[in-house]
């Protein structure tokens, strides 16, 4: 369990924008050496510069979480520049806003490659370094509130499925690494200000096919281009302090929007009702 973060080394994938940037800024204020990793080198460099200009310590690393080779190179660069990692945030993610019948197989492959296998590959790349620092070592995987409950009427089906998988992976990983003294948390944020849909489109490799805007609803196409700024959206910078508190207490689920409790409660109430149905005499 990490309590004193000062002087420790953190890596944040997807650190060039959104939640990743917010977490990076918070870690730097705690005195950590922050490796800002992102597939967009310029974005990572901008955040690292922002941290350094404010008196913190950070450097940029280019990392494509879909590539084992890219992550291996990133892990080696981090170790060479700052020493072994103490705190890993596997935060990079993508979002496709469209109904499921508008998701192509390539859409699914892209979403799962980043949101599920990208987390798995990131953990595998940095786990040897984390083991060097145990018990001062912790992993935070970014899932979503959408990894705990599906919200009908919000067309993010592939994203939701991928985040359910991320939650399951994180829960299993926590149990396996606990005997080694390595903590694992899964960040399940509600709506946070970001340009996730836009950057997902911009960063999509050609190997996953061309990104297509939703066809049936012009508003959805606009949503893919816009920053998420709904009234309930939390500023990305507000997520970092929540993560810090959860890491220090080794919490499993890191939640940002307590007002969403009824959504999750209804899901599990429905599940219990189905258990009751299964037990009923037919």
C-alpha positions in Angstrom: 0.0 0.0 0.0 1.4 3.4 -1.0 0.8 6.2 1.4 3.8 8.6 0.9 3.8 9.3 -2.8 6.6 11.9 -2.8 9.6 10.8 -4.9 7.7 7.8 -6.2 7.4 7.1 -10.0 4.0 7.1 -11.7 3.1 6.2 -15.3 -0.2 7.3 -16.8 -1.2 6.0 -20.2 -3.6 8.2 -22.1 -2.0 11.0 -20.1 -2.1 13.6 -22.8 -5.7 14.7 -22.3 -8.9 14.2 -20.2 -8.8 12.1 -17.1 -5.2 11.1 -17.8 -4.0 14.7 -17.8 -6.0 15.4 -14.6 -4.4 12.4 -12.8 -0.9 13.4 -14.0 -1.3 16.9 -12.7 -2.5 15.6 -9.3 0.3 13.1 -9.0 2.9 15.7 -9.8 1.5 18.0 -7.0 2.0 15.1 -4.6 5.7 15.1 -5.5 5.8 12.1 -7.8 7.9 11.8 -10.9 5.3 11.5 -13.6 5.8 9.7 -17.0 3.0 11.0 -19.2 2.4 8.3 -21.8 0.2 8.8 -24.8 -0.1 7.7 -28.4 -0.1 11.4 -29.3 3.5 12.5 -28.6 2.7 16.2 -28.8 -0.1 15.8 -26.2 2.1 13.9 -23.8 4.8 16.5 -24.2 2.4 19.3 -23.6 1.2 17.8 -20.3 4.8 17.1 -19.2 5.8 20.7 -19.9 2.7 21.9 -18.0 3.9 19.9 -15.0 7.5 21.0 -15.2 6.6 24.7 -15.6 4.5 24.4 -12.4 7.6 23.1 -10.5 6.8 19.4 -10.8 8.8 16.6 -12.4 7.6 14.9 -15.5 8.6 13.6 -18.9 6.7 12.4 -22.0 6.7 8.9 -23.4 5.1 7.8 -26.6 3.1 4.6 -26.1 0.5 2.8 -28.2 -1.3 0.4 -25.8 -2.4 -1.8 -28.6 1.3 -2.7 -29.3 3.3 -5.0 -27.0 6.5 -3.7 -28.6 5.5 0.0 -28.1 4.7 -0.7 -24.4 7.9 -2.6 -23.9 9.9 0.3 -25.3 8.0 2.7 -23.1 8.6 0.6 -20.0 12.3 0.5 -20.7 12.4 4.3 -21.3 10.7 5.0 -18.0 13.0 2.7 -16.1 16.0 4.2 -17.7 14.9 7.8 -17.0 13.4 7.5 -13.5 13.8 4.0 -12.1 11.2 1.3 -11.6 7.5 2.3 -11.4 5.6 2.5 -8.2 2.2 3.6 -9.5 0.7 2.5 -12.9 -2.4 4.0 -14.3 -3.6 2.1 -17.3 -5.9 4.8 -18.4 -5.9 4.9 -22.2 -9.4 4.3 -23.6 -11.6 4.8 -26.7 -15.3 5.5 -27.2 -17.6 4.9 -30.1 -21.0 6.7 -29.8 -23.4 4.7 -32.0 -26.1 2.1 -31.6 -24.9 -1.5 -31.6 -26.3 -2.2 -35.1 -24.0 0.6 -36.3 -20.9 -1.0 -34.8 -18.8 -2.8 -37.3 -16.6 -5.7 -36.4 -13.6 -3.3 -36.8 -15.3 -1.0 -34.3 -15.5 -3.8 -31.8 -11.9 -4.9 -32.4 -10.7 -1.3 -31.9 -12.6 -0.8 -28.7 -11.6 -4.1 -27.2 -8.0 -3.8 -28.4 -7.6 -0.5 -26.4 -10.1 -0.8 -23.5 -9.4 -4.4 -22.6 -6.3 -5.8 -24.2 -4.6 -2.4 -23.9 -5.1 -2.5 -20.2 -3.8 -6.1 -20.0 -0.8 -5.3 -22.2 0.0 -2.2 -20.1 -0.1 -4.2 -16.9 2.1 -6.9 -18.3 4.7 -4.4 -19.6 5.1 -2.7 -16.2 4.4 -5.5 -13.7 8.1 -6.5 -13.5 9.0 -3.0 -12.3 6.1 -2.8 -9.9 7.2 -6.1 -8.4 10.6 -4.5 -7.7 8.9 -1.9 -5.6 6.4 -4.0 -3.8 4.8 -3.2 -1.3 5.2 0.4 -2.5 3.4 -0.5 -5.7 -0.2 0.0 -7.0 -2.1 -0.3 -10.3 -5.1 1.8 -11.2 -7.1 0.6 -14.3 -9.6 3.0 -15.8 -12.9 1.5 -16.5 -16.1 3.5 -16.2 -19.4 3.7 -14.3 -20.5 2.0 -17.5 -18.4 -1.0 -16.3 -20.8 -1.4 -13.4 -24.2 -0.7 -15.0 -25.5 -0.3 -18.5 -27.6 2.8 -19.1 -30.4 2.2 -21.6 -30.8 4.8 -24.3 -27.2 5.9 -24.3 -25.6 4.4 -27.4 -22.2 3.2 -26.1 -22.7 -0.6 -26.2 -19.2 -1.7 -27.2 -17.7 0.7 -24.8 -19.9 -0.6 -22.0 -19.0 -4.2 -22.7 -15.3 -3.4 -22.8 -15.5 -1.6 -19.4 -17.4 -4.5 -17.8 -14.4 -6.6 -18.9 -11.9 -4.1 -17.5 -13.7 -4.3 -14.1 -13.6 -8.1 -14.1 -10.0 -8.1 -15.0 -9.1 -5.6 -12.3 -11.0 -7.5 -9.6 -9.2 -10.8 -10.5 -5.9 -9.1 -10.8 -6.3 -7.6 -7.3 -6.8 -11.0 -5.8 -3.8 -12.4 -7.5 -1.4 -9.6 -6.7 -2.5 -9.0 -3.1 -0.1 -11.7 -1.7 2.8 -9.8 -3.3 1.8 -6.5 -1.7 0.7 -4.8 -4.9 -2.6 -3.0 -4.7 -5.1 -2.9 -7.6 -7.9 -0.4 -8.1 -10.4 0.1 -10.9 -11.5 3.7 -11.6 -15.2 3.8 -12.6 -15.9 7.5 -13.3 -19.2 8.9 -14.3 -19.4 11.7 -16.9 -16.1 13.6 -16.9 -15.2 16.5 -19.2 -13.1 15.1 -22.1 -12.8 14.8 -25.8 -12.7 11.0 -25.7 -14.9 10.4 -28.7 -12.9 12.8 -30.8 -9.5 11.5 -29.8 -10.7 7.9 -30.3 -11.5 8.8 -33.9 -8.2 10.7 -34.4 -6.0 8.0 -33.0 -7.7 5.0 -34.7 -5.1 3.1 -36.7 -5.9 2.2 -40.3 -5.7 -1.5 -39.4 -9.1 -1.1 -37.6 -10.9 0.3 -40.6 -12.2 3.8 -41.2 -14.1 5.6 -38.4 -17.7 6.3 -39.4 -19.9 8.9 -37.8 -23.3 7.6 -36.6 -25.7 7.6 -39.6 -29.1 7.6 -38.0 -28.8 10.6 -35.6 -27.1 13.8 -36.5 -26.9 14.7 -32.8 -24.8 11.7 -32.2 -22.4 12.6 -34.9 -22.1 16.0 -33.3 -21.5 14.4 -29.9 -18.5 12.6 -31.4 -16.9 15.9 -32.3 -17.7 17.7 -29.1 -16.2 17.9 -25.7 -18.3 16.2 -23.1 -19.6 19.2 -21.2 -22.9 18.0 -19.9 -24.1 19.9 -16.7 -23.2 16.9 -14.6 -19.8 16.5 -16.1 -17.0 16.6 -13.6 -13.8 18.6 -14.5 -11.1 16.1 -15.3 -8.8 17.8 -12.8 -11.2 16.7 -10.0 -10.6 13.0 -10.7 -7.0 13.0 -9.6 -7.5 13.7 -5.9 -10.2 11.0 -5.7 -7.7 8.5 -7.2 -5.0 9.6 -4.7 -7.3 9.0 -1.8 -8.3 5.6 -3.1 -4.7 4.5 -3.7 -3.7 5.4 -0.2 -6.5 3.3 1.2 -6.1 0.6 -1.4 -9.8 0.7 -2.4 -10.9 -1.6 -5.1 -13.6 0.5 -6.9 -12.7 4.2 -7.3 -16.0 6.1 -7.8 -16.3 9.7 -8.7 -20.1 10.3 -8.7 -21.8 9.0 -5.5 -25.1 10.3 -6.8 -25.0 7.4 -9.3 -25.4 4.9 -6.5 -29.2 4.3 -7.3 -28.3 3.3 -10.9 -26.0 0.5 -9.6 -28.3 -0.4 -6.8 -31.2 -1.0 -9.3 -29.0 -3.3 -11.4 -28.1 -5.5 -8.4 -31.7 -5.4 -7.2 -32.8 -6.7 -10.6 -30.1 -9.4 -10.4 -31.3 -10.5 -6.9 -34.9 -10.6 -8.3 -33.7 -13.0 -11.0 -32.2 -15.2 -8.3 -35.5 -15.1 -6.5 -37.2 -16.1 -9.8 -34.8 -19.0 -10.2 -35.6 -20.3 -6.7 -39.3 -20.0 -7.2 -41.4 -23.1 -7.6 -42.3 -23.2 -11.3 
